[in-house]
Amino acid sequence: MSTSFLLRNGKRVFSVIGGGCRGTDALSRVHFVSRRFIIDLSYSTHFMDLKGSSIPSSMKKLVVTKLSQNFRDAVALQTVPVPTPGDGDLLVRNRFVGINASDINYSAGRYDPSVKPPFDAGFEGIGEVVGLGLSASARYTIGDTVAYFADGAFAEYTVIPMIKTVPVPAVKPEFLTLLLSGATAYIAMKRLGDLVKGETVLVTAAAGGTGQFAVQFAKQAGCHVVGTCSSNEKAGFLKTIGCDRPINYTSEDLSTTLRKEYPQGLDVVYESIGGRMFDMAVNNLANKGRLIVIGFISAYQTASGVPTVKGGTLPMKLLQKSASVRGFFLPHFLSDYKEAMGSMMQMFAKGKLVCEVDCGDMAPEGHFMGLESVFRAVDYMYAGKNVGKVVVEVTPPSLDSKL
């Protein structure tokens, strides 16, 4: 026997197969709350917990409505129905979402030209489980806290496949920093850096979301770490996380400093700026040096998205030093992701990893609160104002929340 349950004007949510106590019990415990039917099965509120989590009928989310490298032009705030999770999905009430330089590349359609607007924006979020499918209930329950790395994070509620989530002990934005920023630094340094104790490592944008982790992982490997930054405040922060030589390039010439203090060159460069910074890194590589390209943010807001570099001389420079340039794109290293997350979570729990978060408290308009502030947060990051990972608080904790 198969009994189907309906939700939202007749839309099928799931079926209970067979008879017995569970099927009978479910039929006798259908509740009507806020115009939505909830199936409360005998094995607890594993599906949609409206009362305990205060789920509304509609929500806000950010949608890419046209392709543009100008985030404000490309993305619109929309009000839509709260989605329903499928069999293996979780419905997550987002508390915090992460801002990434690649949000602009995504809104410009640079990652997958075949994807056309409209599509949802945002890559990472953290919050509590407020609904889930039958298969997902084998691993999670209502009130669990999870972080995730998946499309569509810039929303008050997001449906996420269970396999793309990471259980976390609490909804703290520090855990959010690990999903993309931390994982990029961890895997890139481990797989492409080939770090050896005593080597010199340069991290560009060292006080940023991923730079902070590259500094710490290089230091943990026993390397001498140099970090570029744009203010004395950032230089001070870098010293607290183990950077041996912060260089504020607004007050001292970077190329001159590197040639003077590191005449033998740089063994590894973790590079995310591009353009002139890339050229400078190439020119200062040591013999057998490795330059890891994890991005080129200096060009993302341009029409092409590609920076201009002195590529004509690159082969000669690499040959002369037996050096290499290595590109890193996280989706190509997902087989390393689980180990990276587990290791970083342990380090953070033991107090061996700093996960600096910037929620805009020092920004002109203050704390990044609500999806509307994602636009401000993107501008703030591109202005180079952040210290650590830029994070937006989507919703404050509520009295009804199980957090």
Salt bridges, closest charged atoms under 4 A:
ASP25 OD2 - ARG29 NH1 3.01
ASP40 OD2 - ARG29 NH2 3.13
ASP49 OD2 - LYS402 NZ 2.69
ASP120 OD1 - LYS61 NZ 3.02
GLU124 OE2 - LYS389 NZ 2.47
GLU128 OE2 - ARG93 NH1 3.58
ASP194 OD2 - ARG326 NH1 2.95
GLU199 OE1 - ARG290 NH2 2.91
ASP244 OD1 - LYS219 NZ 2.75
ASP244 OD2 - HIS224 ND1 3.88
GLU252 OE1 - ARG245 NH2 3.05
GLU261 OE2 - ARG245 NH2 2.86
ASP336 OD2 - ARG191 NH1 2.55
GLU339 OE1 - LYS190 NZ 3.30
ASP361 OD1 - HIS367 ND1 2.81
GLU365 OE1 - ARG376 NE 3.95
GLU372 OE2 - LYS60 NZ 2.96
ASP379 OD2 - ARG72 NE 2.76
GLU393 OE1 - HIS367 NE2 2.87
